[in-house]
Every structure is written in C-alpha cells, then in structure tokens.
Amino acid sequence: MTNSTASNRTTVMQGKEQPLAGPELKAGDKAPNFNLVDGTLQGVDLDGTGHGTRIFSVVPSLDTPVCDAQTKRFEEEATKLPDLQIYTISMDLPFAQQRFCGNFGINKVTMLSDHRSGSFGENYGTLIPDLRIESRAIFVVAPDNTIKYAEYVKKVGDFPNYDAALSAAKQAMGKTAAS
C-alpha cells in the first residue's frame, strides 16, 4: 500500500479533517479493480463480486453505531431486491466481520475486508491513510463495471443518502424507482 494522498481531498472524523488517498470517482467512471479478502480469507477482486448490479457500502468500522446501522439498512434492502448484490467493505478483519454478521443475522450483505492491502481504499479514494481505515462512501456499479453512483460522505459520522444509492441501483438493474 502506498501513502499517496490525492490533491486536497479530505473527510471529517471526530471534528478533525483527515486526508484521503486515491481518486475521487464519479458516475460514468469505470470501476477500478481491487484485492479484498472474504470471510474465508480468500481474495476477491472486482470480477469476483459478480457481473450484476452491485452496491459497495464502505464503512470505517462495523463496531460503530453509524456503520452498524448502515450495514443493517442494506441488509433490509437486500431482502427487497434479491437480484442486487450488496457488499460492506471495511478495514475490519474478516473474523470481526463474520462475528458482526453472526451477532446481527446479516446474511444477505457480503462482508469484504480491505485490511491486507488497502487497495480498495486507494483505488476508490476512501482510504484515510493516517488512521488506516476507510471513509464512509457508497458506490453503485452496473453490470458493465461502470459506476452509476458515487457518494463520499463528508463527515464520517453522517449517514449516506440511501434513497439516492438505491434509486441508482434500481435504474442500473433496469427497474423503475418505484419497483
């Protein structure tokens, strides 16, 4: 993992600005590749997340109230949209992610850990290098690996715009927003 910080991009954590590494991705960009680890300690890259519409829900740590709520919200949405693949990505160790899932009955959202290389954080512009955690963000990726929605939540303690992300996912899946 390199320690390259892109221009002046920052996020706010506990009232303090923190620099972000990597690019700021936007709708229309090609989704970058990454190397994450799943609950069985196997490597997962972009192709390994499937070829349907995907949401990458990025959180700093599952052991915080907003990250917990964000993951549970996407678990609820996953039951309503079975064709949508939803991933929670954090620097948490896979064991901690699996414990969280077991404690809260999370079985529709797939946990992926960026703890080994930080490649997701660097490639998607969510890495807070000084703290070695991810900043809160949401990415909707279409079947052709084009980003349809990208949100970098400015304050790590704030919630993302769930409705906008879900609407973009439904559009990428060819469903109307009302479906």
Secondary structure, 3 states (H helix, E strand, C coil): CCCCEEEEEEEEECCEEEEEECCCCCCCCECCCCCEECCCCCEECCHHHCCCCEEEEECCCCCCHHHHHHHHHHHHHHHHCCCCEEEEEECCCHHHHHHHHHHHCCCCCEEEECCCCCHHHHHHCCEECCCCEECCEEEEECCCCEEEEEEECCECCCCCCHHHHHHHHHHHCCCCCCC
